[in-house]
Amino acid sequence: MIGTVSAARELRGRRGVLTSAAALTVGLVVGATVTFAALASIGAVLAPEAQWPLAVAIVCLCAAAADLAGLRVRPQIRAQVPELWRRTLPLPLATLLYGLLLGTGLSSAVPAFGALGLMLMSVALGSLSLAVAVGVALAIGRALPVLVAVAVHGLDQLLAERPSPLRAVRAIGALALTVAASGIVADSSSASIVSPRATDPSVAGTDVAWEDPARGGVLERGGERQLLPGHDPAIGGQLVAWHRGSTVTVAARDSLLEVFHEPVAGVRQLAVSDEWLVLRQLGPAGRTRIIAQSIADTSVRNVLASVHAPTALGRPAISGTTVVFSGSDRSSSWITAVDVTGRKGARVRESTSDQLIGPSLLGTTLLFVDNGRCAQTLRIGSLRGKTDRPLLTRPPLARADSGHEGGHTTQGRMTPCRGRVAGSRSMLWTTALTSASAYVTALDLQRTGVPAPSLIRITR
């Protein structure tokens, strides 16, 4: 391609070279943009899970190692751009068409393993903006050697006779690919599966408790797991709580020696600290209550919230004397923070478009799930703050199309998401929080209709 553009100097002089080089660059950018956007669209439709980017990142690291070693790229694409165009078409048009074909990376010999790795990465990540940026960068990288060669007299022959400069470019690309792939591996390693069958996590220190749908409550201490004699376990301070039917038990976390037990009709999820037991209770006529009970004096019971259907309240969490829980009705969703005495309550997060669920609290740090139309996001931030940082993002539960029918007017269309969004069968649910890690339940919505929960740990 360097020779083709250089030939314009003999035909039209310097102006011809500039025109042909510009046409080649435009073609490369357009071809690469279309190709990588299509790859990202395929990835968005497939909705790859977390294992896909990690596997592709490992493949990219191998590709970068092969490029650094200077290995010959195999298998190679034997198809070449039509040589006839340079003889029958105006040279700027020919170089434009050459650029369009070469930009796809599929119509000529692939110069490096890294190009194939970038294509796989675009599919795995499924991000249109990121894929287009990669495609444009790759196109400019392919155009630069040509532009430099035709700008410096005699450099085109030097590049043709001595491949070492192009070998250096290949090595630089391999190093850049290594940095990008290593970042994906690092991000993937920050999230791990604690248990493939667990929901409703609760944490205290280094201990973790959760509900196993098949076996009941599980407590993990020092890497060892033991079954608890009940369901919906909660740990906090030096205590652990569970319920068996309508009987709630509070016990010492280290020995499981009982502190007290009592019957509570309609009890569901629990939260516990050294001073307080908090429970969610379902009552008659669709009533839901959040109740705080003193550990030292079990006769002290404060109703923190009470609602009737269709308003609903979610699982509570406690840190110190502050209790947080989610709520929702037909028009909005919110997270409430309230003192165990029932005073000083306030909605710390609220949305009329997204579903806010599964909050947990550590001091003044709030962790919750934001289920939106375009994405599901695990967010962390200050309890009374306005901005939150995403820790984990997954596709939404429902697909979103482009907002209008092809070939028809786009007037009045509603497009809250960028482009088409593929739905996910995995739903982020309840959470727990420590100073080092965040925990979240992922419900795999199987075709059988029975959700399969797993517990994920993310480094903060």
C-alpha positions as CSV (number, residue, x, y, z in Angstrom):
1,M,0.0,0.0,0.0
2,I,3.0,2.3,0.5
3,G,3.9,1.8,-3.1
4,T,0.4,2.5,-4.3
5,V,0.2,5.9,-2.5
6,S,3.8,6.8,-3.4
7,A,2.9,6.3,-7.1
8,A,0.7,9.3,-6.9
9,R,3.9,11.4,-6.6
10,E,4.8,10.5,-10.2
11,L,1.3,11.1,-11.5
12,R,0.2,14.3,-9.7
13,G,3.1,15.4,-7.5
14,R,2.9,16.3,-3.9
15,R,-0.8,17.2,-4.1
16,G,-1.6,13.8,-5.5
17,V,0.3,12.0,-2.7
18,L,-1.6,14.0,0.0
19,T,-5.0,13.3,-1.7
20,S,-4.3,9.6,-2.0
21,A,-3.0,9.3,1.6
22,A,-6.0,11.2,3.0
23,A,-8.3,9.0,1.0
24,L,-6.6,5.8,2.3
25,T,-6.8,7.1,5.9
26,V,-10.5,7.9,5.6
27,G,-11.2,4.5,4.1
28,L,-9.3,2.8,6.9
29,V,-11.2,4.7,9.6
30,V,-14.6,4.1,8.1
31,G,-13.9,0.4,7.4
32,A,-12.6,-0.2,11.0
33,T,-15.4,1.8,12.6
34,V,-18.1,-0.2,10.8
35,T,-16.4,-3.5,11.5
36,F,-15.8,-2.9,15.2
37,A,-19.2,-1.4,15.7
38,A,-20.7,-4.6,14.2
39,L,-18.6,-6.7,16.6
40,A,-19.7,-4.7,19.6
41,S,-23.3,-5.1,18.5
42,I,-22.9,-8.9,18.3
43,G,-21.5,-8.8,21.8
44,A,-24.4,-6.7,23.1
45,V,-26.9,-9.2,21.6
46,L,-25.0,-12.2,23.1
47,A,-24.9,-10.3,26.5
48,P,-21.6,-12.0,27.6
49,E,-21.2,-12.7,31.2
50,A,-18.1,-11.9,33.3
51,Q,-16.2,-15.1,32.2
52,W,-16.2,-14.0,28.6
53,P,-14.0,-10.9,28.9
54,L,-11.6,-12.7,31.2
55,A,-11.2,-15.6,28.8
56,V,-10.7,-13.2,25.9
57,A,-8.2,-11.1,27.9
58,I,-6.1,-14.2,28.5
59,V,-6.2,-14.9,24.7
60,C,-5.1,-11.3,24.1
61,L,-2.2,-11.7,26.4
62,C,-1.1,-14.8,24.4
63,A,-1.5,-12.8,21.2
64,A,0.6,-10.0,22.6
65,A,3.3,-12.5,23.6
66,A,3.3,-13.9,20.1
67,D,3.7,-10.4,18.6
68,L,6.5,-9.5,20.9
69,A,8.3,-12.7,19.9
70,G,7.8,-11.8,16.2
71,L,6.0,-15.1,15.4
72,R,4.4,-15.3,11.9
73,V,0.7,-14.8,12.0
74,R,-1.2,-17.9,11.2
75,P,-3.7,-18.7,9.8
76,Q,-3.5,-15.9,7.3
77,I,-6.3,-14.6,5.1
78,R,-5.3,-15.3,1.5
79,A,-7.7,-12.8,-0.1
80,Q,-6.0,-9.6,-1.2
81,V,-7.4,-6.2,-2.3
82,P,-8.1,-6.0,-6.0
83,E,-4.9,-4.9,-7.8
84,L,-7.0,-3.9,-10.8
85,W,-8.4,-0.8,-9.0
86,R,-5.1,1.1,-9.0
87,R,-4.9,0.7,-12.8
88,T,-8.5,1.4,-13.8
89,L,-9.7,3.9,-11.2
90,P,-8.5,7.4,-10.2
91,L,-5.8,6.8,-7.6
92,P,-7.6,8.7,-4.7
93,L,-10.8,6.6,-5.3
94,A,-8.7,3.4,-5.5
95,T,-6.9,4.1,-2.2
96,L,-10.2,5.0,-0.6
97,L,-11.7,1.6,-1.6
98,Y,-8.4,-0.1,-0.5
99,G,-8.8,1.6,2.9
100,L,-12.4,0.5,3.3
101,L,-11.4,-3.1,2.7
102,L,-8.2,-3.0,4.7
103,G,-10.0,-1.3,7.6
104,T,-12.2,-4.4,8.1
105,G,-9.1,-6.4,8.9
106,L,-10.7,-9.3,7.0
107,S,-9.7,-8.6,3.4
108,S,-5.9,-9.0,3.5
109,A,-3.1,-10.5,5.4
110,V,-3.4,-9.7,9.1
111,P,-0.2,-7.9,10.2
112,A,-0.3,-9.0,13.9
113,F,-2.0,-11.3,16.3
114,G,-3.1,-8.3,18.3
115,A,-5.6,-7.3,15.6
116,L,-7.5,-10.6,16.0
117,G,-7.3,-10.2,19.8
118,L,-8.9,-6.7,19.6
119,M,-11.8,-8.1,17.5
120,L,-12.5,-10.8,20.1
121,M,-12.2,-8.2,22.9
122,S,-14.8,-6.0,21.2
123,V,-17.3,-8.8,21.1
124,A,-16.6,-9.9,24.7
125,L,-17.0,-6.3,26.1
126,G,-20.1,-5.5,24.0
127,S,-19.5,-1.7,24.3
128,L,-20.2,0.3,21.1
129,S,-18.3,3.4,22.2
130,L,-15.2,1.4,23.3
131,A,-15.2,-0.8,20.2
132,V,-15.4,2.3,17.9
133,A,-12.5,3.9,19.7
134,V,-10.5,0.7,19.3
135,G,-11.4,0.5,15.6
136,V,-10.4,4.2,14.9
137,A,-7.1,3.8,16.8
138,L,-6.3,0.6,14.9
139,A,-7.1,2.3,11.6
140,I,-4.9,5.3,12.4
141,G,-2.1,2.9,13.5
142,R,-2.3,1.2,10.1
143,A,-2.3,4.5,8.3
144,L,0.6,6.1,10.1
145,P,3.4,4.0,8.6
146,V,2.1,4.8,5.1
147,L,1.8,8.5,5.8
148,V,5.3,8.7,7.3
149,A,6.8,6.6,4.5
150,V,5.4,8.8,1.7
151,A,6.3,12.0,3.6
152,V,10.0,11.1,4.0
153,H,11.8,10.6,0.7
154,G,13.3,7.1,0.4
155,L,11.6,5.8,3.5
156,D,9.2,3.7,1.5
157,Q,12.0,1.7,0.0
158,L,13.6,1.3,3.4
159,L,10.5,-0.1,4.9
160,A,10.0,-2.5,2.0
161,E,13.6,-3.8,2.3
162,R,14.0,-3.7,6.1
163,P,11.1,-4.9,8.1
164,S,12.6,-3.9,11.5
165,P,10.6,-0.6,11.8
166,L,7.3,-2.4,11.2
167,R,8.5,-5.0,13.7
168,A,8.9,-2.3,16.2
169,V,5.4,-1.0,15.6
170,R,4.1,-4.5,16.1
171,A,5.9,-4.7,19.4
172,I,4.5,-1.4,20.6
173,G,1.0,-2.6,19.7
174,A,1.7,-5.8,21.7
175,L,2.7,-3.8,24.8
176,A,-0.5,-1.7,24.5
177,L,-2.6,-4.8,24.2
178,T,-0.9,-6.3,27.2
179,V,-1.8,-3.3,29.3
180,A,-5.4,-3.4,28.2
181,A,-5.8,-7.1,28.7
182,S,-4.1,-7.0,32.1
183,G,-6.6,-4.4,33.2
184,I,-9.4,-6.7,32.3
185,V,-7.8,-9.6,34.2
186,A,-7.3,-7.4,37.2
187,D,-11.0,-6.2,37.1
188,S,-12.2,-9.8,36.7
189,S,-10.1,-11.0,39.6
190,S,-11.6,-8.4,41.9
191,A,-14.9,-10.2,41.6
192,S,-15.2,-13.8,42.7
193,I,-18.0,-16.4,43.4
194,V,-18.2,-17.1,47.2
195,S,-20.9,-19.7,46.7
196,P,-22.8,-20.9,43.6
197,R,-25.9,-21.5,45.7
198,A,-26.4,-18.6,48.1
199,T,-28.6,-15.5,48.7
200,D,-29.1,-12.8,51.3
201,P,-25.5,-12.3,52.5
202,S,-24.7,-11.0,56.0
203,V,-21.2,-10.1,57.2
204,A,-19.3,-9.3,60.4
205,G,-15.6,-9.1,60.5
206,T,-14.3,-11.9,58.3
207,D,-17.3,-14.1,58.8
208,V,-20.0,-14.4,56.2
209,A,-23.5,-15.9,56.5
210,W,-26.0,-16.6,53.8
211,E,-29.1,-18.6,52.9
212,D,-28.7,-21.8,50.9
213,P,-32.1,-22.4,49.3
214,A,-31.7,-26.2,49.5
215,R,-30.2,-26.5,53.0
216,G,-30.9,-23.4,55.0
217,G,-28.6,-21.0,56.8
218,V,-24.8,-21.2,56.3
219,L,-22.0,-19.6,58.4
220,E,-18.5,-19.4,57.0
221,R,-15.7,-18.7,59.6
222,G,-12.0,-19.0,58.8
223,G,-12.7,-20.8,55.5
224,E,-14.9,-23.4,57.2
225,R,-18.6,-23.6,56.6
226,Q,-21.3,-24.9,59.0
227,L,-25.0,-25.3,58.7
228,L,-27.2,-23.3,61.0
229,P,-30.4,-24.7,62.5
230,G,-32.6,-22.2,60.7
231,H,-33.1,-19.9,57.8
232,D,-32.3,-16.3,56.7
233,P,-29.2,-16.0,59.0
234,A,-27.9,-12.6,60.0
235,I,-24.6,-11.8,61.8
236,G,-23.5,-8.6,63.5
237,G,-21.2,-7.8,66.4
238,Q,-20.7,-11.0,68.3
239,L,-24.1,-12.4,67.5
240,V,-25.9,-14.5,64.9
241,A,-29.7,-14.8,64.4
242,W,-31.9,-17.1,62.4
243,H,-35.5,-18.2,62.3
244,R,-37.0,-21.7,62.1
245,G,-40.6,-21.2,61.0
246,S,-41.9,-18.5,63.3
247,T,-39.3,-19.0,66.0
248,V,-36.5,-16.5,66.0
249,T,-33.2,-17.4,67.7
250,V,-30.3,-15.1,68.7
251,A,-27.0,-16.8,69.6
252,A,-23.3,-16.1,70.1
253,R,-21.5,-16.1,66.8
254,D,-18.4,-18.0,68.0
255,S,-20.1,-20.8,69.9
256,L,-23.7,-20.7,68.7
257,L,-24.8,-20.8,72.3
258,E,-28.4,-19.4,72.5
259,V,-29.0,-15.9,73.9
260,F,-32.7,-16.0,73.6
261,H,-35.5,-17.3,71.3
262,E,-39.1,-16.1,70.8
263,P,-42.0,-16.7,68.4
264,V,-42.7,-14.0,65.8
265,A,-45.5,-14.7,63.4
266,G,-44.8,-13.8,59.8
267,V,-41.1,-13.3,60.4
268,R,-38.9,-13.1,57.2
269,Q,-35.4,-11.5,56.9
270,L,-33.3,-10.5,59.9
271,A,-30.5,-8.1,60.8
272,V,-28.6,-8.1,64.1
273,S,-26.0,-6.1,66.1
274,D,-24.7,-6.5,69.6
275,E,-27.6,-4.3,70.9
276,W,-30.5,-4.7,68.4
277,L,-32.4,-7.4,66.5
278,V,-34.2,-6.0,63.4
279,L,-36.7,-8.1,61.5
280,R,-39.1,-7.9,58.6
281,Q,-42.6,-9.1,59.4
282,L,-45.5,-10.0,57.1
283,G,-48.9,-9.6,58.6
284,P,-52.5,-9.9,57.5
285,A,-54.1,-7.9,54.8
286,G,-50.8,-7.4,53.0
287,R,-49.2,-5.5,55.9
288,T,-45.4,-5.3,56.1
289,R,-43.5,-4.0,59.1
290,I,-39.8,-3.4,60.0
291,I,-39.3,-3.9,63.8
292,A,-36.3,-3.2,66.0
293,Q,-36.0,-5.2,69.3
294,S,-33.5,-4.6,72.1
295,I,-31.2,-7.5,72.8
296,A,-30.8,-6.5,76.5
297,D,-34.5,-6.0,77.1
298,T,-36.6,-8.0,74.6
299,S,-39.7,-6.2,75.8
300,V,-38.5,-3.1,74.0
301,R,-39.8,-3.2,70.4
302,N,-40.0,-0.2,68.1
303,V,-41.9,-0.3,64.8
304,L,-39.6,1.5,62.3
305,A,-42.0,1.3,59.4
306,S,-45.4,-0.2,58.6
307,V,-47.1,-0.3,55.2
308,H,-49.9,-2.1,53.4
309,A,-49.9,-3.5,49.8
310,P,-49.2,-2.4,47.2
311,T,-46.4,-0.6,49.0
312,A,-43.6,-3.0,49.9
313,L,-40.6,-3.0,52.2
314,G,-37.4,-5.0,51.7
315,R,-34.8,-6.7,53.8
316,P,-33.4,-4.6,56.6
317,A,-29.7,-4.0,57.5
318,I,-28.2,-2.4,60.6
319,S,-25.0,-0.6,61.4
320,G,-24.7,1.0,64.9
321,T,-28.1,2.4,65.6
322,T,-29.1,3.1,62.0
323,V,-31.3,0.7,60.0
324,V,-31.7,0.9,56.2
325,F,-34.3,-0.9,54.1
326,S,-35.8,-0.4,50.6
327,G,-39.4,0.5,49.8
328,S,-41.5,0.7,46.7
329,D,-45.0,1.5,45.5
330,R,-46.6,2.0,42.1
331,S,-44.9,5.3,41.4
332,S,-41.4,5.2,43.0
333,S,-38.7,3.2,44.8
334,W,-36.6,4.4,47.7
335,I,-34.1,3.5,50.5
336,T,-34.9,4.7,54.0
337,A,-32.5,5.2,56.9
338,V,-34.0,5.4,60.3
339,D,-32.7,5.2,63.9
340,V,-33.6,2.1,65.9
341,T,-35.9,4.2,68.1
342,G,-38.1,5.0,65.2
343,R,-37.1,8.7,65.1
344,K,-34.9,10.6,62.6
345,G,-36.0,8.6,59.6
346,A,-35.4,9.9,56.0
347,R,-35.3,8.6,52.5
348,V,-31.7,8.7,51.5
349,R,-32.2,7.5,47.9
350,E,-35.3,7.8,45.7
351,S,-36.2,7.2,42.1
352,T,-39.3,7.2,39.9
353,S,-37.6,5.3,37.1
354,D,-35.2,2.8,38.7
355,Q,-35.8,0.1,41.3
356,L,-33.5,0.6,44.4
357,I,-33.2,-2.6,46.4
358,G,-31.0,-4.7,48.7
359,P,-29.3,-1.9,50.8
360,S,-26.6,-2.6,53.4
361,L,-24.7,-0.2,55.6
362,L,-21.3,0.0,57.2
363,G,-20.9,3.2,59.3
364,T,-22.0,5.9,56.9
365,T,-21.3,4.0,53.7
366,L,-24.3,2.7,51.8
367,L,-24.3,-0.2,49.3
368,F,-27.3,-0.9,47.2
369,V,-28.5,-2.2,43.8
370,D,-29.9,0.2,41.2
371,N,-32.0,-1.8,38.7
372,G,-32.5,0.6,35.8
373,R,-33.9,0.4,32.3
374,C,-30.5,0.4,30.7
375,A,-28.3,-1.4,33.3
376,Q,-28.2,-3.1,36.7
377,T,-25.6,-1.4,38.9
378,L,-24.2,-2.2,42.3
379,R,-23.5,1.2,43.8
380,I,-21.6,2.4,46.9
381,G,-21.6,5.9,48.4
382,S,-22.1,8.0,51.5
383,L,-25.4,7.4,53.3
384,R,-26.3,11.1,53.1
385,G,-24.5,11.8,49.8
386,K,-25.8,12.5,46.4
387,T,-23.2,10.6,44.2
388,D,-22.5,6.9,44.2
389,R,-19.7,4.9,42.6
390,P,-20.5,1.8,40.6
391,L,-18.8,-1.4,41.7
392,L,-20.5,-3.9,39.3
393,T,-22.6,-3.3,36.2
394,R,-24.7,-5.8,34.3
395,P,-27.2,-5.6,31.4
396,P,-30.8,-4.8,32.4
397,L,-33.5,-7.5,32.9
398,A,-35.4,-6.4,29.7
399,R,-34.2,-5.7,26.2
400,A,-34.4,-2.2,24.7
401,D,-34.7,-1.5,21.0
402,S,-33.8,1.6,19.1
403,G,-37.1,3.3,19.9
404,H,-38.5,3.4,16.4
405,E,-39.3,1.1,13.4
406,G,-36.7,1.0,10.7
407,G,-37.6,3.1,7.6
408,H,-40.1,5.2,9.6
409,T,-39.9,8.6,11.2
410,T,-38.0,8.9,14.5
411,Q,-40.2,11.8,15.6
412,G,-41.4,11.3,19.2
413,R,-39.2,8.2,19.8
414,M,-38.2,7.4,23.4
415,T,-34.6,6.2,23.6
416,P,-33.4,6.2,27.2
417,C,-30.6,3.8,26.3
418,R,-27.8,4.2,23.7
419,G,-28.6,1.9,20.9
420,R,-30.0,-1.5,21.4
421,V,-29.6,-3.1,24.8
422,A,-29.7,-6.9,25.3
423,G,-31.5,-8.2,28.4
424,S,-29.8,-10.3,31.0
425,R,-31.1,-13.5,32.7
426,S,-29.2,-12.6,35.9
427,M,-30.6,-10.1,38.4
428,L,-28.6,-8.4,41.1
429,W,-30.4,-8.6,44.5
430,T,-29.4,-8.4,48.1
431,T,-26.1,-7.0,49.4
432,A,-23.7,-6.9,52.4
433,L,-20.7,-4.7,53.0
434,T,-17.3,-4.8,54.8
435,S,-14.4,-2.4,54.8
436,A,-12.6,-4.4,52.1
437,S,-15.4,-6.1,50.1
438,A,-18.9,-5.8,48.8
439,Y,-21.2,-8.8,48.5
440,V,-24.2,-9.1,46.2
441,T,-26.6,-11.9,45.3
442,A,-27.0,-12.7,41.6
443,L,-30.3,-14.5,40.7
444,D,-30.0,-16.5,37.5
445,L,-33.5,-16.4,36.1
446,Q,-33.7,-19.9,34.6
447,R,-36.1,-20.9,31.9
448,T,-37.7,-23.2,34.4
449,G,-38.9,-20.2,36.3
450,V,-36.9,-21.1,39.5
451,P,-34.2,-18.5,40.2
452,A,-30.7,-19.9,40.9
453,P,-28.9,-17.6,43.3
454,S,-25.1,-17.2,43.7
455,L,-23.1,-15.0,46.0
456,I,-20.5,-12.6,44.4
457,R,-17.7,-10.8,46.3
458,I,-16.2,-7.6,44.8
459,T,-13.1,-5.8,46.1
460,R,-14.1,-2.3,46.9
